[in-house]
């Protein structure tokens, strides 16, 4: 069994900036040479998230952000703010909810996902970031 780790960076904007990273993940799999196995997609950080959805503008630009704002609003005074003196408590909670990793099958050198399903990165912090995404590809 072979294990390869590939990374790529993305530049983000604050508060629910969503990026379709499907092609970058596929590129990492291509570069790994692994034909069959798994790819784990991970962001090292506690104010970002990895998930999947359909890359449809209304969903990506409005619906996800409105949903998250209803359940974890940015304008609330979270206890985290008093602990660290910053104001990204909502970002930490959103990351906790969404999660920082997802794993996908790799079959015949292709990441397996639905026809309309994309792999997305969600930025939840209060400021712009350069994020490093780790793709750990395991297989043969």
N, C-alpha and C positions, 0 to 999 in steps of 0.2 A: 504494500500500500504506500502511496506517495502523498506527501502533504506539502503544499505550496502556499505561501502567503504573498498576496499582491495587494498593493495599496494605490489609492488615488486621492487627490484633494479636490474639494469643492469650496467655493466662496459663497457664503450665505449672507442673507439680510436678517435683521431681528424679527422675532415674534411670528412664528408660523410660516416661515419661508419653506416651500415644498419644492423638491427637486426630483425629477425622474432620473434615476441612476441605473436603469436597466442596461443600457448599452455599455456603461463602464464596467458593470459586473460581468457582463458577457465577455468583454475584452479581457478582463482578468482571468476568466476561465480559459479563453483562447490561448493566452500567454502561458498558462500553467501546463498545457499539453495533456491535461487529465480529460479523459473521454467519458468516464462513468464514475459517479460518486456523489458528493455533496459540496455545496458552497455555502459557507456561513458568511453573512454580510454584517459587519459590526462597526459602530462608531464608538470610539473611546471618548467618553464624556457623559456628563449627567444632565445635559440640557438639550439633547438631540434625540431623535428616534429613527428607527428603520421599520418600514411596514410595506404593505402592498395596497394598491387600489387601481382603479381605471384612470388613465391619463385623460380625463375629460375636464375642460376648463372650469365649468361650474362647480364641479366636485373639488378640484385641486385649488382653485382660487377663492372659493366662497364657502361651500358646504362644510368642509373639514374644519376650517378656521372658525366658522360660526358655532359648530357643534362643540369644539374644544373650549371656546370662550364661554359658552353656557355652563359647562361643568367645571372648568378651571379658569376663571377670569384673571387677566393680568392685573387689573386694578385693585385687587384685594390685598390687604396688609397681612402677609403670611408671617408666621413666627420666624421663618428662615431669614427674613429681612433684618430682624433685630439681632440675630445671631452673627451674621456676617457683614451687615451694613450694605448689602447690595439689594437689588430688587428683582431677582430672577426666581423667586419661589414658585411662581406658576410654571416656569420652564422646567424646574426639577420635577414637579408633580406631573406635568405632561409627559416628560421622558419616562418617568416611573410607570405611567399608564400605558404608553405605546410600546416601550421597550427599546433597547439599544441594539438588538440583533434579530436577524431572521435567517433561517436555513432553507435552502432550496435543493431539490435533486438536480443532478447533472446527468444527462443521457445523450450519448453520441456527441459529446462536446458542446451541448446546448443546455443553458439553464432552463429548467422546466417551469413554466408558468402559463396561466390561461391566456387565451387569445387577446383579451383586452386588459390583462393584469400586468401592471408594471411594479418594479421595485422602487420605493421612494425613500428619500431622506427628508426628515422634517426638522427644521431649526426652531427651537423654542426659547433660546436665550434672548436677553434684552438688548444685545448688541451684535453687530456683524462678526462673523467668525470665518476662519479658514479651517475646515474640518478634514481630517484624514479618515478615510473609509478603508477598513481592512476586510479583505476577502480571503478567507481560509478555505482552500480547495483541497478536498480529501478524496482519494480514489485511485483509479488506475487508468 
